[in-house]
Amino acid sequence: MNIHVSNELPKKINNFIKLLINSIDCEYSLNKNFEIDYDIHVVCIGKLAKHHFKTFYNKNIKYIKSAFIISKNNTSGEIIKDKRFHYYQSTHPMISDINLNNTDLFIDYLSNLTSMDKLFFIISGGTSALIEKLDPEISLEDYLLIMNDLLYGNYSIDFLNLIRSRISVIKNGKLLNYINANVINNLIFSDIPSNNMNSFEIVGSGPTIYHEYDFETADKWLRKYKLNLSKYKNSNKLHFINNYELDSPYKYIERIKNINQNQNIKICPIIHNCYCEDFFNIIDLKKFNIYIGEVTIDLNQNIKRGGRNSHMALLMSLYCIENNIKNWLVFSIASDGDDGTTGHSGAVISSSLLKKYNITINELEHSIKTFDSFSFIDKYKLSIDFESTNNITDIRGIFTDIPTL
């Protein structure tokens, strides 16, 4: 994996961050042997679906009869030239007519499978937006208005999935209405930082997995949009479904424990899924912690160019300054290599770099206030860049005793 991290960092920290990034690779997850000795059809949906399908294809090449792949537009990954394999790209994070059209083609593909066919459904982060078929009473304009209200209302991911499931006719197991294949194997890359043993089942809003939701709450919240929604309809088809969690934030933690031993850096992985203000309540500056999971940032409508991870790097820097830490370094990385609208994968900032470039607290605070982390990160060349093959979590860390490393 080609990784760029500033050469101005201490060599040990530079190498350590690169090892964290290399441990993301989907090769770790798709090396599972499913003992396939029969013909299969493969569906692969996710921001980095091209990478996932290529890895799966290399291990099961002689058994794949057909495949349907939908990835995020403008993402990397090899396209295998085979007329049996259908590649499409959808927009993310907001859906568009492109997504709706791709989903119709996807449903046609699924509908043409027979009851004797066996389907492998590889799903990962981004699926909720990449495929969508809306309730007939909801226009694309209605949907975008609802999603915009949810985004800027700082609702939890659980509530977001509740609303998505209610207004969609393919989420929360309802895609099964269109699948004729009796046997479905769900291979799931989970980006959900939860120790709930079944949390991976709601990845992508669970298109082939039913989850118990309180839809009365959803209908009550949606009343303000004056929609006449259809009655919720589960699939009445018979399917034999197996669910496999291929990767997750917890599995990633198990992998980086080896880095602990090999690099002689004592780290304490802390998994979380919280609001930004709560994140700073769990920070322990007395030890080096790796924080695994996503942070919800309170955005406003005037956001400029930035990303969650570069923004968090700025906030973590300010936190160290306000707590009078003398020698510190912070980093924040998107495992999918795509941090919002920055064009980068994340950022790394240290007290020594602030001193070297004469960066003032006022400049740091202004970039935070205006949600313009991109300009700050690019100006001082503080970005982390890599081409990822996986999408499981955000990774951030704080070193607070640089001279000892």
C-alpha positions in Angstrom: 0.0 0.0 0.0 1.4 3.4 -1.0 1.2 5.6 2.1 2.3 9.2 2.5 3.0 10.5 6.0 5.1 13.6 6.8 8.8 12.8 6.9 9.2 15.5 9.5 7.7 13.2 12.2 10.0 11.1 14.4 10.8 7.9 12.4 9.3 5.6 14.9 5.9 7.4 14.9 6.0 7.6 11.1 6.5 3.8 10.8 3.9 3.2 13.5 1.2 5.2 11.7 2.0 3.3 8.4 1.7 0.0 10.3 -1.8 1.0 11.5 -2.8 1.8 8.0 -1.4 -1.4 6.5 -3.4 -3.3 9.0 -6.6 -2.0 7.4 -6.1 -4.1 4.2 -9.2 -6.2 3.2 -6.8 -9.2 2.5 -6.9 -9.8 6.3 -10.7 -10.3 6.1 -11.3 -12.1 2.8 -8.7 -14.9 3.5 -11.5 -16.8 5.2 -12.1 -20.1 3.5 -15.8 -20.7 2.8 -15.1 -24.1 1.2 -16.9 -23.1 -2.0 -17.1 -26.0 -4.4 -20.2 -25.0 -6.3 -21.3 -22.3 -8.7 -22.2 -19.0 -7.1 -23.4 -15.5 -8.0 -21.8 -12.5 -6.2 -23.1 -9.1 -5.2 -20.7 -6.6 -3.9 -21.9 -3.2 -2.6 -19.8 -0.6 -0.8 -17.6 2.4 -1.2 -14.7 0.2 -1.9 -16.6 -2.7 -3.5 -14.2 -3.0 -6.4 -11.3 -3.9 -4.1 -13.5 -6.4 -2.1 -14.8 -8.1 -5.2 -11.3 -8.4 -6.7 -9.9 -10.1 -3.6 -12.9 -12.4 -3.3 -12.6 -13.2 -7.1 -8.9 -14.1 -6.8 -9.8 -16.8 -4.2 -12.9 -18.2 -5.8 -12.3 -17.5 -9.5 -13.6 -20.8 -10.9 -16.9 -20.8 -9.1 -18.3 -17.3 -9.9 -20.9 -17.4 -12.6 -21.9 -13.7 -12.4 -21.4 -10.6 -10.3 -23.0 -7.2 -9.7 -20.7 -4.6 -8.2 -21.7 -1.1 -7.1 -19.0 1.2 -5.6 -18.7 4.9 -4.8 -18.0 7.1 -7.9 -14.4 8.1 -8.5 -13.0 5.5 -6.1 -10.0 3.3 -7.0 -10.0 -0.4 -7.8 -9.5 -2.7 -10.7 -12.3 -3.6 -13.0 -12.2 -7.2 -14.1 -13.0 -7.3 -17.8 -15.6 -10.1 -18.0 -19.0 -9.8 -19.6 -20.5 -11.7 -16.6 -19.4 -9.0 -14.2 -21.5 -5.8 -14.1 -19.8 -2.7 -12.6 -21.7 0.5 -11.6 -20.8 3.6 -9.6 -23.2 5.6 -7.4 -22.9 8.8 -5.5 -22.2 9.1 -1.8 -23.1 10.2 0.8 -26.2 11.7 -0.7 -28.2 9.6 -3.3 -29.0 10.8 -6.8 -30.9 9.6 -9.8 -27.8 7.6 -10.7 -28.2 5.6 -7.5 -31.9 5.0 -8.1 -31.3 3.9 -11.7 -28.4 1.6 -10.6 -30.6 0.0 -8.0 -33.3 -0.7 -10.5 -30.7 -2.5 -12.6 -29.5 -4.3 -9.5 -33.0 -5.5 -8.7 -33.4 -6.8 -12.3 -30.2 -8.8 -11.8 -31.4 -10.3 -8.5 -34.9 -11.0 -9.9 -33.4 -13.1 -12.8 -31.7 -15.5 -10.3 -33.5 -18.8 -9.8 -34.4 -20.6 -6.6 -31.5 -23.0 -7.3 -28.9 -20.3 -7.4 -26.6 -19.5 -4.5 -25.9 -15.9 -3.8 -22.9 -14.3 -1.9 -23.7 -10.8 -0.8 -20.6 -8.8 0.1 -21.6 -5.6 1.9 -19.6 -2.8 3.5 -19.8 0.9 4.5 -21.6 3.2 2.2 -24.2 0.7 1.0 -27.1 2.7 2.6 -26.6 5.4 0.0 -25.2 3.5 -2.9 -28.3 1.4 -3.4 -31.8 2.8 -2.7 -35.4 2.3 -3.9 -37.8 4.7 -2.2 -41.3 4.2 -1.1 -43.6 5.3 -4.0 -44.9 8.2 -2.0 -41.4 9.7 -1.6 -39.7 11.7 -4.3 -35.9 12.1 -4.4 -36.5 15.7 -3.3 -38.4 14.5 -0.3 -35.6 12.1 0.6 -32.8 14.7 0.3 -34.8 17.1 2.5 -35.2 14.4 5.1 -31.6 13.3 5.0 -30.4 16.9 5.2 -32.6 17.4 8.4 -31.1 14.3 9.9 -27.6 15.3 9.1 -27.7 18.7 10.6 -30.0 17.6 13.4 -27.1 15.4 14.8 -29.3 12.3 15.2 -27.7 9.0 16.2 -26.8 6.4 13.6 -29.5 4.1 15.0 -32.2 6.8 14.5 -30.8 7.4 11.0 -31.2 3.7 10.1 -34.7 3.7 11.6 -35.8 6.5 9.2 -33.9 5.0 6.2 -35.6 1.7 6.8 -39.0 3.2 7.0 -38.8 5.2 3.7 -37.1 2.6 1.7 -38.5 -0.6 0.0 -35.1 -2.4 0.1 -33.7 -1.7 3.5 -34.1 -3.8 6.7 -34.5 -7.1 4.9 -37.0 -5.8 2.3 -34.5 -6.4 -0.6 -35.3 -10.1 -0.1 -38.7 -9.4 -1.8 -36.7 -9.2 -5.0 -34.3 -12.1 -4.6 -35.3 -15.5 -6.0 -32.2 -17.4 -4.9 -32.9 -19.5 -1.9 -29.5 -19.6 -0.4 -27.9 -16.2 0.6 -24.5 -15.8 2.3 -24.0 -12.3 3.7 -20.3 -11.4 4.0 -20.2 -8.2 6.0 -17.5 -5.6 6.5 -18.8 -3.8 9.6 -17.9 -0.2 10.3 -20.1 -0.1 13.4 -18.0 0.3 16.7 -20.3 -1.7 18.9 -19.7 -4.8 21.1 -23.3 -6.0 20.4 -22.8 -9.4 18.8 -25.3 -8.7 16.1 -24.5 -5.0 15.3 -23.0 -6.0 12.0 -26.5 -6.9 10.8 -27.4 -3.3 10.3 -24.5 -2.4 8.1 -25.9 -0.7 5.0 -29.2 -0.6 6.8 -29.4 -4.4 6.4 -30.9 -4.9 2.9 -31.1 -8.7 3.4 -31.3 -8.8 7.2 -34.4 -7.9 9.2 -33.9 -5.8 12.4 -36.7 -5.1 14.9 -37.4 -1.4 14.8 -40.0 0.9 16.4 -41.6 2.2 13.2 -44.3 4.0 15.1 -41.5 6.4 16.3 -40.4 6.7 12.7 -43.9 7.5 11.4 -44.4 10.1 14.2 -41.1 11.9 13.3 -42.0 11.8 9.5 -45.5 13.4 10.0 -44.1 16.9 9.5 -43.3 16.0 5.8 -46.9 15.0 5.2 -46.1 11.7 3.5 -48.6 8.9 2.8 -46.2 6.0 3.4 -47.0 2.5 2.3 -47.6 -0.2 4.9 -44.3 -1.8 6.0 -43.9 -5.1 4.1 -41.4 -7.8 5.0 -40.4 -10.6 2.6 -42.7 -13.6 2.4 -40.2 -15.6 0.4 -38.3 -18.5 1.9 -34.6 -18.0 2.1 -31.7 -19.8 3.9 -29.5 -17.0 5.1 -26.0 -17.3 6.7 -24.4 -14.2 8.1 -20.6 -13.8 8.4 -18.9 -10.7 9.9 -15.6 -10.5 7.9 -14.2 -7.4 9.5 -15.1 -4.8 12.2 -13.4 -2.3 14.4 -13.0 -5.0 17.0 -11.3 -7.4 14.6 -9.0 -4.5 13.6 -8.0 -4.0 17.3 -7.0 -7.7 17.4 -4.7 -7.1 14.5 -3.0 -4.0 15.9 -2.2 -5.8 19.1 0.7 -7.3 17.2 1.9 -3.8 16.4 2.0 -3.3 20.2 4.5 -6.1 20.6 6.6 -5.6 17.6 7.1 -1.8 18.0 7.5 -1.7 21.8 4.8 1.0 21.9 2.3 0.5 24.6 -1.1 1.4 23.2 -4.5 1.1 24.7 -7.3 0.7 22.1 -10.5 2.5 23.1 -13.5 1.8 20.9 -16.2 4.4 20.7 -19.1 5.9 18.8 -20.0 9.2 20.3 -20.6 12.9 19.8 -17.6 15.1 19.5 -17.9 16.7 22.9 -18.1 13.3 24.5 -15.0 12.1 22.8 -12.8 14.5 24.8 -14.3 13.1 28.0 -12.7 9.7 27.3 -9.2 10.9 26.5 -6.5 9.8 28.9 -3.4 11.9 28.3 -1.3 9.8 30.7 -1.0 6.9 28.2 -1.0 6.5 24.4 -4.4 5.5 23.4 -5.7 4.5 19.9 -9.3 5.6 19.5 -11.3 3.4 17.2 -14.7 4.5 15.9 -16.6 7.4 14.5 -17.3 10.8 16.1 -20.4 12.8 15.3 -19.5 16.4 14.7 -22.0 19.2 15.1 -22.0 20.7 11.6 -23.7 23.9 10.4 -25.0 24.9 7.0 -22.0 27.1 6.3 -19.4 24.3 6.3 -16.5 24.9 3.9 -14.1 22.2 2.7 -13.1 19.6 5.2 -13.5 16.1 6.6 -14.3 14.5 9.9 -10.8 13.3 10.5 -8.9 16.4 9.6 -11.4 18.4 11.7 -10.8 16.1 14.6 -7.0 16.5 14.2 -7.5 20.2 14.6 -9.7 19.8 17.7 -7.3 17.3 19.3 -4.4 19.7 18.7 -6.4 22.5 20.4 -7.2 20.2 23.3 -3.5 19.4 23.9 -2.7 23.2 23.9 -5.5 24.0 26.3 -4.3 21.3 28.6 -0.8 22.7 28.6 0.8 19.6 27.1 4.4 20.5 26.1 5.3 17.8 23.5 2.4 16.2 21.7 1.4 14.6 18.4 -2.1 13.8 17.2 -3.4 12.0 14.1 -6.8 11.0 12.7 -7.4 8.7 9.8 -10.3 7.5 7.7 -9.8 3.8 7.0 -11.4 4.1 3.6 -8.7 6.6 2.7 -11.4 9.3 1.9 -11.8 12.1 4.5 -14.8 14.1 3.4 -14.1 16.8 0.8 -10.4 17.2 1.6 -9.1 14.8 -1.0 -6.9 13.3 1.7 -7.1 10.3 4.1 -6.6 12.2 7.3 -4.1 14.5 9.1 -1.2 14.5 11.6 -0.2 17.6 13.7 2.4 18.0 16.4 3.6 20.7 18.8 6.9 20.8 17.0 5.2 21.3 13.6 3.1 24.2 15.0 6.3 25.8 16.3 8.2 25.2 13.1 5.6 26.9 10.9 4.7 29.6 13.5 1.1 28.5 13.6 -1.0 30.5 16.0 -3.8 29.3 18.1 -6.0 32.0 16.4 -5.4 30.4 13.0 -6.1 26.9 14.4 -9.4 28.1 16.0 -10.4 30.0 12.9 -10.1 26.8 10.8 -12.2 24.9 13.3 -14.9 27.5 13.5 -15.2 27.8 9.8 -15.0 24.0 9.2 -12.1 24.6 6.8 -9.7 22.0 7.8 -8.6 21.4 4.2 -7.0 24.8 3.8 -5.1 24.5 7.1 -3.9 20.9 6.4 -2.9 21.7 2.8 -1.1 24.9 3.7 1.2 23.2 6.1 1.4 19.8 4.4 0.0 17.9 7.3 -2.1 15.4 5.4 -2.0 11.6 5.5 -2.7 10.0 2.2 -3.2 6.4 1.0 -5.3 4.3 -1.3 -7.4 2.0 0.8 -9.0 -1.4 0.1 -11.2 -1.5 3.2 -13.7 0.6 5.2 -14.2 -0.3 8.8 -13.5 2.6 11.1 -11.8 5.9 11.9 -8.5 5.7 13.7 -7.0 8.5 15.8 -4.3 8.7 18.4 -2.5 11.1 20.7 1.2 10.9 21.7 1.9 13.1 24.7 5.5 12.3 25.5 7.4 12.6 22.2 11.0 12.6 23.6 10.6 9.0 25.0 9.8 7.5 21.6 
